Amino acid sequence: MIEHTKLVKVCSAFIEPLSIVSTERLLNGFSNDNFLIRTQQSAYLLKHYKTNWPTIGLQAQQALSKQFICPKPIWTDKDNNYAAFNYIEGEIAQKHIQQNLISKLAKVHVHPIKTPPMNIALELLNYQHCDIYKDSQLQIEQALKIIAKMPYSEGFCHNDLVKDNIIVNAWGMYLIDFEYAQTNDVYFDLAALAVSFNLNAQSRGALLNSYKACLEKKDGFYFSTKKLDYYILLFLVLCIGWYEQRDINTKSAGLRAQLIKLLEYLKCD
């Protein structure tokens, strides 16, 4: 736990220390330590990264903030793993996906940064010793084979669209935490939204329609509810494995229920 005095000292690199009226540790977020820093005029999010320095994510946020998609990075200290952002006031998303968010996600996907693509099969192997992988191995392998035969819809993806990373206020929905952003199939982000908001089959089809409507090149988008369902399966396994490796079982229980329901649906499809 970083004490108030140390936080003020860190923040003195980008704001006047005497202007700070409060510091507060934010409880959401498992990969980093997050702090809300308030002055009389402004508010800032201070992040202390525990693992890798997110060079690509920070570059993307710098550009995407100009389109009001995410908060702007205003200061970085790579040597000590700190970054500060303008703080977006609001609440963590809970209920419905706004068209505003889908439109912003489509803009993220066409952002010109290009990286080596995420290898989902390799990511899944990180959890091969977990019960969730062992219990679902046949379905995982089937999903990977089916997806591999479908067109790849490349884009610059957020890759961690859980509700905790979506802020909603009177002006719309905003994305935060781009630490895992890299090139991927856009269906991975769409699957994440479907899981985060626990969409049923009808709503998943509506999500694809809404996303396609936001694209400039609609003819180039491969529309497939089947592809989305199999990406949802893979995303669920990744999330459950990640949470259960860290003993965050309160998060994994609901996801396991979603996975059971999806597998039953796929059997009937």
C-alpha positions as CSV (number, residue, x, y, z in Angstrom):
1,M,0.0,0.0,0.0
2,I,1.4,3.4,-1.0
3,E,1.0,6.0,1.7
4,H,-0.5,9.5,1.1
5,T,2.9,11.2,1.5
6,K,4.5,9.0,-1.1
7,L,1.6,9.6,-3.5
8,V,1.9,13.3,-3.2
9,K,5.7,13.1,-3.8
10,V,5.1,11.0,-7.0
11,C,2.4,13.4,-8.2
12,S,4.6,16.4,-7.7
13,A,6.2,15.5,-11.1
14,F,3.0,16.6,-12.9
15,I,1.0,18.8,-10.4
16,E,1.7,21.2,-7.6
17,P,1.8,19.1,-4.4
18,L,0.0,21.8,-2.3
19,S,-2.9,21.7,-4.7
20,I,-3.7,18.1,-3.8
21,V,-6.7,17.9,-1.6
22,S,-7.2,14.0,-1.4
23,T,-5.7,10.7,-2.5
24,E,-7.7,7.5,-2.6
25,R,-6.8,4.0,-3.5
26,L,-9.3,2.5,-6.0
27,L,-10.3,-1.1,-5.3
28,N,-11.2,-2.0,-8.9
29,G,-8.4,-3.5,-11.0
30,F,-6.3,-6.5,-10.2
31,S,-3.2,-6.1,-12.3
32,N,-2.1,-2.7,-11.1
33,D,-2.5,-0.3,-8.2
34,N,-4.8,2.6,-9.0
35,F,-5.2,5.9,-7.2
36,L,-7.6,8.8,-7.5
37,I,-5.8,12.1,-7.0
38,R,-8.0,15.2,-6.6
39,T,-7.0,18.9,-6.6
40,Q,-9.5,21.7,-6.2
41,Q,-9.8,22.0,-10.0
42,S,-9.1,18.6,-11.4
43,A,-8.9,14.8,-10.9
44,Y,-6.3,12.4,-12.0
45,L,-5.8,8.6,-12.1
46,L,-2.4,7.5,-11.0
47,K,-1.5,3.9,-12.1
48,H,1.4,1.9,-10.7
49,Y,2.0,-1.1,-13.0
50,K,2.9,-4.3,-11.3
51,T,4.1,-6.2,-14.4
52,N,5.0,-5.1,-18.0
53,W,5.2,-1.5,-19.0
54,P,2.3,-1.0,-21.6
55,T,4.1,1.0,-24.3
56,I,1.6,0.2,-27.0
57,G,-1.4,0.8,-24.7
58,L,-0.1,4.2,-23.6
59,Q,0.6,5.2,-27.2
60,A,-2.9,4.2,-28.3
61,Q,-4.6,6.0,-25.4
62,Q,-2.7,9.2,-26.3
63,A,-4.2,9.1,-29.8
64,L,-7.6,7.7,-28.9
65,S,-8.2,10.3,-26.1
66,K,-8.5,12.9,-28.9
67,Q,-11.6,11.1,-30.1
68,F,-13.1,11.0,-26.5
69,I,-12.8,7.3,-26.4
70,C,-10.5,7.0,-23.3
71,P,-8.7,9.1,-20.7
72,K,-5.5,10.9,-21.8
73,P,-2.1,10.0,-20.4
74,I,-0.6,13.2,-19.1
75,W,2.6,11.9,-17.5
76,T,4.7,8.7,-17.4
77,D,7.6,7.4,-15.4
78,K,8.8,4.2,-17.0
79,D,11.7,3.7,-14.6
80,N,9.3,3.4,-11.7
81,N,6.2,2.0,-13.5
82,Y,3.9,5.0,-13.0
83,A,1.5,6.8,-15.4
84,A,-1.0,9.5,-14.8
85,F,-4.2,10.1,-16.7
86,N,-7.0,12.7,-16.7
87,Y,-9.7,11.0,-14.6
88,I,-13.1,10.4,-16.2
89,E,-15.9,10.9,-13.6
90,G,-18.5,8.2,-13.7
91,E,-19.5,4.7,-12.7
92,I,-18.5,1.2,-13.8
93,A,-20.9,0.0,-16.5
94,Q,-23.6,-2.3,-15.2
95,K,-26.6,-2.8,-17.5
96,H,-26.8,-2.0,-21.1
97,I,-24.3,-1.5,-23.9
98,Q,-24.8,2.0,-25.4
99,Q,-24.4,2.5,-29.2
100,N,-22.0,5.2,-28.2
101,L,-19.6,2.5,-26.8
102,I,-19.9,0.3,-29.9
103,S,-19.1,3.2,-32.1
104,K,-16.0,4.0,-30.0
105,L,-14.9,0.4,-30.1
106,A,-15.1,0.4,-33.9
107,K,-12.8,3.4,-33.9
108,V,-10.3,1.6,-31.6
109,H,-10.3,-1.3,-34.1
110,V,-9.2,0.8,-37.0
111,H,-6.5,2.6,-35.0
112,P,-3.3,2.4,-37.1
113,I,-1.0,0.8,-34.5
114,K,-0.1,-2.7,-35.6
115,T,1.5,-5.3,-33.4
116,P,2.2,-9.1,-33.6
117,P,-1.3,-10.6,-33.3
118,M,-2.5,-12.2,-30.1
119,N,-2.1,-16.0,-30.3
120,I,-5.3,-17.1,-28.4
121,A,-4.3,-20.8,-28.5
122,L,-1.0,-19.9,-26.8
123,E,-2.8,-17.7,-24.3
124,L,-5.1,-20.6,-23.4
125,L,-2.1,-22.9,-22.7
126,N,-1.3,-20.7,-19.7
127,Y,-4.2,-22.4,-18.0
128,Q,-3.7,-26.0,-19.3
129,H,-3.2,-27.2,-15.7
130,C,-6.3,-25.5,-14.5
131,D,-9.6,-27.4,-14.0
132,I,-11.4,-25.1,-16.4
133,Y,-9.1,-26.0,-19.2
134,K,-9.1,-29.7,-18.5
135,D,-12.9,-29.8,-18.2
136,S,-13.4,-27.9,-21.5
137,Q,-10.4,-29.1,-23.5
138,L,-12.4,-30.8,-26.2
139,Q,-14.7,-27.7,-26.7
140,I,-11.6,-25.4,-26.7
141,E,-9.9,-27.4,-29.4
142,Q,-13.1,-27.6,-31.5
143,A,-13.6,-23.8,-31.1
144,L,-10.1,-23.1,-32.3
145,K,-10.5,-25.4,-35.3
146,I,-13.8,-23.8,-36.3
147,I,-12.5,-20.2,-35.9
148,A,-9.3,-21.0,-37.9
149,K,-11.5,-21.8,-40.9
150,M,-13.3,-18.5,-40.8
151,P,-12.0,-15.2,-42.1
152,Y,-9.8,-13.2,-39.7
153,S,-11.2,-9.8,-38.9
154,E,-8.0,-7.9,-37.9
155,G,-8.0,-4.8,-35.8
156,F,-6.3,-3.1,-32.9
157,C,-8.1,-4.5,-30.0
158,H,-8.5,-3.6,-26.3
159,N,-8.5,-7.3,-25.3
160,D,-9.8,-6.7,-21.8
161,L,-13.3,-5.4,-22.1
162,V,-14.6,-6.4,-18.7
163,K,-17.1,-4.1,-17.1
164,D,-14.5,-2.7,-14.7
165,N,-12.8,-1.2,-17.8
166,I,-15.9,0.6,-19.1
167,I,-16.9,3.9,-17.4
168,V,-20.4,5.4,-18.0
169,N,-21.6,8.9,-17.3
170,A,-24.0,11.4,-18.7
171,W,-21.9,11.8,-21.9
172,G,-21.6,8.2,-22.8
173,M,-19.3,5.2,-22.2
174,Y,-15.5,5.3,-22.1
175,L,-12.8,2.7,-22.2
176,I,-9.9,2.5,-19.7
177,D,-6.9,0.2,-19.1
178,F,-5.3,-0.5,-22.4
179,E,-2.5,-2.7,-20.9
180,Y,-3.4,-5.7,-23.0
181,A,-4.1,-3.8,-26.2
182,Q,-2.7,-5.3,-29.4
183,T,-3.6,-6.6,-32.8
184,N,-6.3,-9.3,-32.7
185,D,-9.5,-10.5,-34.3
186,V,-12.1,-7.9,-33.5
187,Y,-14.4,-10.8,-32.5
188,F,-12.4,-11.2,-29.3
189,D,-13.5,-7.7,-28.2
190,L,-17.0,-8.3,-29.2
191,A,-17.0,-11.6,-27.3
192,A,-15.7,-9.8,-24.3
193,L,-18.7,-7.3,-24.4
194,A,-21.1,-10.2,-24.8
195,V,-19.7,-11.9,-21.7
196,S,-19.4,-8.7,-19.7
197,F,-23.0,-7.8,-20.3
198,N,-24.2,-11.5,-20.3
199,L,-26.0,-11.2,-23.6
200,N,-28.4,-13.8,-24.8
201,A,-28.4,-15.2,-28.3
202,Q,-30.7,-12.6,-29.7
203,S,-28.7,-9.7,-28.1
204,R,-25.5,-11.2,-29.4
205,G,-26.9,-11.0,-32.9
206,A,-28.0,-7.4,-32.2
207,L,-24.5,-6.6,-31.1
208,L,-23.0,-7.7,-34.4
209,N,-25.6,-5.7,-36.3
210,S,-24.8,-2.6,-34.3
211,Y,-21.1,-3.0,-34.7
212,K,-21.3,-3.5,-38.5
213,A,-23.5,-0.4,-38.7
214,C,-20.6,1.6,-37.2
215,L,-18.0,0.4,-39.8
216,E,-17.0,2.5,-42.8
217,K,-16.3,-0.6,-44.8
218,K,-19.3,-2.8,-44.0
219,D,-18.7,-5.2,-46.8
220,G,-15.4,-6.2,-45.4
221,F,-16.8,-7.4,-42.1
222,Y,-17.4,-11.2,-41.8
223,F,-20.7,-11.4,-40.0
224,S,-21.1,-14.7,-38.0
225,T,-23.0,-15.3,-34.8
226,K,-21.3,-18.8,-34.8
227,K,-17.9,-17.2,-34.8
228,L,-18.9,-14.9,-32.0
229,D,-20.2,-17.8,-29.9
230,Y,-17.0,-19.7,-30.2
231,Y,-14.9,-16.6,-29.3
232,I,-17.2,-16.2,-26.3
233,L,-16.3,-19.7,-25.2
234,L,-12.6,-19.0,-25.5
235,F,-12.9,-15.7,-23.7
236,L,-14.8,-17.3,-20.9
237,V,-12.1,-20.0,-20.4
238,L,-9.4,-17.3,-20.4
239,C,-11.2,-15.2,-17.9
240,I,-12.1,-18.1,-15.6
241,G,-8.5,-19.4,-15.7
242,W,-7.1,-15.9,-14.9
243,Y,-9.4,-15.3,-11.9
244,E,-9.1,-18.8,-10.5
245,Q,-5.3,-18.8,-10.7
246,R,-5.5,-15.7,-8.4
247,D,-8.2,-17.2,-6.2
248,I,-10.7,-14.5,-7.2
249,N,-13.6,-17.0,-7.1
250,T,-16.3,-14.3,-6.7
251,K,-15.6,-13.3,-10.3
252,S,-15.3,-16.8,-11.8
253,A,-18.6,-18.2,-10.4
254,G,-20.8,-16.2,-12.7
255,L,-18.5,-16.8,-15.7
256,R,-18.7,-20.6,-15.1
257,A,-22.5,-20.3,-15.2
258,Q,-22.3,-18.5,-18.5
259,L,-20.0,-21.1,-19.9
260,I,-22.3,-24.0,-18.9
261,K,-25.2,-22.2,-20.5
262,L,-23.2,-21.5,-23.7
263,L,-22.1,-25.1,-24.1
264,E,-25.7,-26.3,-23.8
265,Y,-26.7,-23.8,-26.5
266,L,-23.9,-24.9,-28.8
267,K,-25.0,-28.5,-28.4
268,C,-28.4,-27.6,-29.7
269,D,-27.1,-25.4,-32.5
